Amino acid sequence: MKHLFPDFYRDRHSIHQVLLTAAVAVTIVLTPFNLQAQDSRGKNWVWRATVYGWLPTIEGSTQFPGNSGGSGITVDPDQIIDNLKLTFMGTLKARKGSWGMFTDVLYLNVGDSRKSFRDLTIGPAELPADITAKVDFDLKSWVWTVAGTYNLSATPRHESGLLFGARMVDMDQTLGWTFNGDIGQLPLPERSGSSTVSVTEWDAIIGVTGYAFIGDNSRWFVPYYIDVGTGDSDLTWQAMTGLGYQFDWGAMVLTYRYLDYSLDSNSPVTDLSFGGPMMGVAFQW
């Protein structure tokens, strides 16, 4: 609830700002197949798509180098971001028999401006009390997952599968700043300026996905998804679970989805995560 109403719960040092995303997307990993629609002999392809909206919180830590050799500026995106500029999310999955494949693309362009902002770190120290800053922050991120799947089990009450593939994240973060106050001899990068950092990481991933029906009529179900990977990043993982209801034409789902990256300590972006509730409508043919 605090994430959904940040104006009522904002703390200068620790509050997580909310990115409100009304996303129209096509996805597959996060909702189940309709078993009644499958070809039991595996001779035909089965396709799935879901339209959903995701409301994630963005958290992380990024260091922007100074343009003139001064100390760098470290900032947490969740202290600044409120506004969604552009988003695209799309996933497509196909399955024939026990084997399948999918690809998922997520694009986010978010950012905001803050006046009299103080939640910055200059080198090893926090911004002094007599200095404030006006900052403009922009984050553009592509997250692309491509994987194969293998069905481990399938019954009228439960289905689970193994997934294996790769995930790529490409991020560009830009910070513009203007400091106000008595700067004196402080090792600030500049009284005003801007800096951009870019990170591209490829990681191999492995995980499981599936669902379990609950109740006597096999309409309600619990979807689940988890993956973990490493490669260019130290660790990345993603998880989802929630509750869904299946109709004859498809399903509706309400879930919580979380994506986390722990990057190398020498990277300007040391960590980044997206987490929040997601609601969707699934279709299958």
Disulfide bonds with the S-S distance in Angstrom:
none
